[in-house]
Amino acid sequence: MILMGNFQQVSPYEPICFTEAEVERILQQPNLRRFTGLRDYIIMLLLLDTGIRLSELSALLLSDL
């Protein structure tokens, strides 16, 4: 079992969905004045907007964009 968000237990095969408020809070965390914060923000947007898997994101090359 996995504990997420409001600490409900879910099956490892059940997708976890964030509320709009949770997404807004997550996206407010990176410091956009720093390179690493901007990088992290863009990574989070890509994950949230496209549904791409983390393994797919980490395998992306500049030539893929």
C-alpha positions in Angstrom: 0.0 0.0 0.0 1.0 3.6 -0.7 0.2 6.6 1.5 -0.2 9.9 -0.4 -1.8 13.3 -0.1 -4.5 12.9 2.5 -3.0 9.7 3.7 -5.6 7.3 2.2 -4.3 3.8 1.6 -4.6 2.8 -2.1 -3.7 -0.2 -4.1 -0.3 0.1 -5.9 -2.2 -0.2 -9.2 -4.7 2.5 -8.5 -3.6 5.9 -10.0 -3.1 8.7 -7.5 -4.8 12.0 -8.5 -3.9 15.3 -7.0 -6.5 18.0 -6.3 -6.2 21.3 -8.0 -5.1 22.9 -4.7 -2.4 20.2 -4.2 -1.1 20.8 -7.7 -0.9 24.6 -7.1 1.0 24.0 -3.8 3.4 21.6 -5.5 4.1 24.1 -8.3 4.8 26.9 -5.8 7.7 25.0 -4.2 10.6 25.5 -6.7 12.5 28.8 -6.5 12.1 30.1 -10.0 15.0 32.6 -9.5 17.5 29.7 -9.5 18.4 27.5 -12.4 17.6 24.3 -10.5 14.2 25.7 -9.3 13.3 26.6 -12.9 14.4 23.2 -14.1 12.4 21.4 -11.4 9.3 23.6 -12.2 9.5 22.7 -15.9 9.9 19.0 -15.1 6.9 19.1 -12.9 4.8 20.9 -15.5 5.9 18.3 -18.1 4.9 15.4 -15.8 1.6 17.0 -14.9 0.6 18.3 -18.3 1.6 15.2 -20.4 1.2 12.3 -18.1 4.7 11.1 -19.2 6.2 8.6 -16.9 9.3 9.5 -14.8 11.3 6.8 -16.6 10.3 8.3 -20.0 11.2 11.8 -18.9 14.6 10.7 -17.6 15.3 9.0 -20.9 14.5 12.1 -23.0 17.3 13.5 -25.1 17.5 17.1 -26.4 17.1 15.7 -29.9 13.7 14.2 -28.8 12.3 17.7 -28.2 
